[in-house]
């Protein structure tokens, strides 16, 4: 496995792309309301990315994906396809996954949103999943391993009686959307690839309220749901390993790392 470390110039381009991706999530937040379709959310994001940001929505036509963002509602784990037919209702939870390309480099991030009045158990899942992401990020530093990241996420999820999806994971990123390494959200301390400055990747834990098993919708070839129909949540950031720790390129204004 060859993992490409990035130059200072490449890191600066990723910094810009990451900042723009986070801006899309902040822009779309007020639009996530009861009665809005996921297709409408996609349309708003597409217009903002291409018009306001003068960037490219990376998912559009990526390996045949038909939309500019992913919208994963309730038991959808990832890769939900926006549609005018999917109308958000009170109590729903939704992950919105944004990837933009600017100057040839990618920024990839996602966040969870509550629609109307959501149940406490759904809010708890969202909260713990975000904590899993933050614990994974806290493990990133030179000399740490990918296993350290996975362990930090898995141990926190399972301590809270949730399960970690294993079929999908974080990934290296740069001028290519998905590159080496794969960043698993489970693992053992000290195992796997050692991190070095200049590595760039995403951490994006998918945490299920029930069992970890998932299924792929064979009709659309994209939508992944929990096998038991229970809720799933995900948060994602793009980051770089620095000389002293980590820099999160997609940090939003309400976050500090």
N, C-alpha and C positions, 0 to 999 in steps of 0.2 A: 504493500500500500504506500503510494507516494502522496504525501501531504504537502501542498504548496504553501510556503510562508510568504507573506505579502511584504512588499517594499513600503517605505514611508509614503510614497506617492499613491500607491494602491490603497493603503489604509485611509488616506485622506478622502479618496473617492468613495470608499465604503462608509466613512463617517457621514458624508453628505447624503448618500443613498439611505442610510439608516435613519437619519434625521427626518428625511422626507416621508419615509414609511410610517414613522411614529406620528407625524403630522396628519396623515390620512386617518389613523385611528382616532385621533383627537377631534378631527373634523366631523367624522361620521357619528360620534357618540350621541349628540342630541337628536339624531334622526332615528335612533333605535327605539321605536315606540310601538305601542299596540296599534294594529291595523296597517302597519307598513309591510310591504312585501320584501322578501330578500332580493328579489329582482330589482326593486327600486333602490335598495342600498347599494347594489352592484353598479347601477347606472350613475348614482351620485358619486361614488368613489371613482369610477372610470372617468367621468368628466373632470373631477378635481385633479386626478393624477396626470391626465393628458393635457388639460388646459392650464390650470393654476400652476402645477409643478413642472410642466413640460418634461414629463418623465413617461416611462412605459410600464404598464401593468404586466408584470412578468407571467402571471398565470394564464393570461389570454392566449389561447392556441398552443399552450405548452403541452406537448404530447397529446394534443387534441382536447385539452380542457376548454370549455366553451365560454367561460366568463372571466372577468378581471379580478375578482376576489373569491375567497371561499367563505361560505356561511354555513356553519354547522350548529344545528338547533337540537337541544335536548339530548337524545340518545345518539346523535350523529357525532362520531369521534373526530373525524377530519374529512376534508375534501368535499364538503357539501356544496352542491351547485346551486347558485342563486336562481330563483324563478319567480315570476309574477304570481304563481299559484300558491306559493308558501307565504301565508300571511301570519305575521307575528301576533301572538295572543298573550294576555296577561298570565304570568307564571312561567313563560318560556325563559330558557337561558340560551344564549347564542355566542358562539365564537366567530369572530371576524378575523380572517387571516389575510394580511396585506403583504405583497412583495412588489417593490418598484425597482426599475432599472434606470439609473441615471449615469450618464457618461460611461456606460458599459458595465457598471457594477451594481450589485444587488443589495437591497436592504429588505429583510424579511422579519415580520413581527406579527403577533396576534394577541388578542385580548378577549376576555369574556364580558358580556353585558347581560344584565337582568332586564326583562321586559315586564312593565307593570309591577304587580305585587308577586314576588316569588317566595316559595316556601323556604323556611329556615334551613332545611337539609340541603337544598340546592345552593343556597348562599354559602353554606359551610364547605361544600365540595369546591366551589369556586375559590374560596379563600385558601383552603389547604393546597389546592393545585398551584396557586400563585406562590405560596410559601415554598412549594417543591421547586419551582423555577428559581426562586431567589436562593435557595440552599444549593442548588446546582451551580448557579453563578458564583456563589461564595467559595466553591471548591476550585474555581479556575485560577491557576497561577503556574508559573514555570516550575517544572518538576513534578507537578501533580499528574495524575493519570485520568484517562477517560473513565476508568472504573471508579475513581473517587467521585466523579460527577454523578454517575449512575447510582452509586451507593447512597449519596446524600439525598437524592430524589426518592429512591425506592424505600429507604428506611423511614422517611417522614410520611410518605403515603400509607405504607402498611401499618405504621404505628397508629394512624388515624382510621384504620379499617377500610382503606380503599385499595384498589389494585392498579398496577401500572401496565398500560398497553405495551406490548413487546414487538408487534409487527411493524410499527412506524417509529421513527426516531429523528433526532436532530442530525445535522449534516454540515459538512464544510461548505463554504460559500465565498464567492468573490465575483470574478467576471463570468463564472459559471454558477447557475442556480443551485445545483446539487453536485458537490464534489466530495472527495475524501477529506476527513474521516466521517464514518457514521458515529453519531453521538447517542449511545443507548441511554435510556432513562432508568436502567437497573444495572446492577453490577457489584463488584467487590472492590474494596479499597486496595490500591496499589497495583491493580491489574489493568492491562490494556496500554494503549499508546501514551507515552509521556508527552506532556504539553511543553511547547517552546514558544518564545515570543514570536509574533508574526502570524501564528495560526489564527484563522478566522472561521467561526462556525456558529450554528444556531443551537440553542437548547430549547426544547418545546414539549415538555411533558404532557402526555395525554393520560389523565387519571379517571378511572371509572368508579362510580358509586358501588357497583356490584362486582361481578367477575371480570377478569381482564380480557376474556375472549371477544373477538370482534368478527364481523362478517362484511364482505364487500358486495355492494349492489351490482349484480352481473349485468343488469340492463343498461345502466349508465357507465359502468366501469370505473367509477370514481368514489361514490359515496360510501363511507365506512361507518357502520353503526355498531353499538354494543350488541353482543349476541343475546343477552338477557333482557334487552329493552330498557335498562336503567340508564340514568344520566351519565354523561361524560363531560369533562372540562379540560381546557388546554390554555396555556399561556406560552408565549414565545418571544425570545429576543435574539438578535444577532450581535456577536461580540468578537473581540480580539484578545488574545493572550498578550500581555505587555511584559516589560522587564520586571515589574513589581506585582502584577496581578492580572486584572481584567479591565477592559474598557467596553462598555455596553453601548453600541452604536444606535440602538433603537429605543433608548430610554425616553419615556414621556416626561412631560413637565411635572407630573405628580410623583415622579420617582427620583431617587438619588442613590447612586452607587459609589 
